[in-house]
């Protein structure tokens, strides 16, 4: 079942049989079970991490599949990390419901990632950018914070754009960032 999503599994394990696609959504549990078996097999050899990002965009069938998967791998050497960007989300979307269900599982731990403060952005810029003159660095950090509200993903993406457009460069001698 998992090989339907990951064709490279057939190259690595040629003895895998072929399975027809499910005739209806009611039999799609086989796919979830196939994925669970693949994860559990990997976890026998070494601890395994499964990362599912942005579940706020998942449809109901995907969220139900993730619920089944979480229950199926419970107790194995598997860490399942699921992220959701709460923001202005509707309480009734499938991703919100999935998170509420996952919170009920005994092994669940919830970690909220808050935006960085202006000072934390400055500390990040100072460290990453090897900033020598605080005045310019603080001004740059303030500018970044105002445009990203301190959201780490937005900060990193904006910094990448600044580098790719040449608005932010690295001094090759000092490795210091210059705007």
Secondary structure as GFF3:
##gff-version 3
##sequence-region A 1 179
A	DSSP	alpha_helix	2	5	.	.	.	ID=ss1
A	DSSP	alpha_helix	8	12	.	.	.	ID=ss2
A	DSSP	three_ten_helix	25	27	.	.	.	ID=ss3
A	DSSP	alpha_helix	29	45	.	.	.	ID=ss4
A	DSSP	beta_strand	48	52	.	.	.	ID=ss5
A	DSSP	three_ten_helix	55	57	.	.	.	ID=ss6
A	DSSP	alpha_helix	60	73	.	.	.	ID=ss7
A	DSSP	beta_strand	78	82	.	.	.	ID=ss8
A	DSSP	alpha_helix	94	104	.	.	.	ID=ss9
A	DSSP	alpha_helix	118	128	.	.	.	ID=ss10
A	DSSP	alpha_helix	134	148	.	.	.	ID=ss11
A	DSSP	alpha_helix	152	164	.	.	.	ID=ss12
A	DSSP	beta_strand	169	170	.	.	.	ID=ss13
A	DSSP	beta_strand	177	178	.	.	.	ID=ss14
###
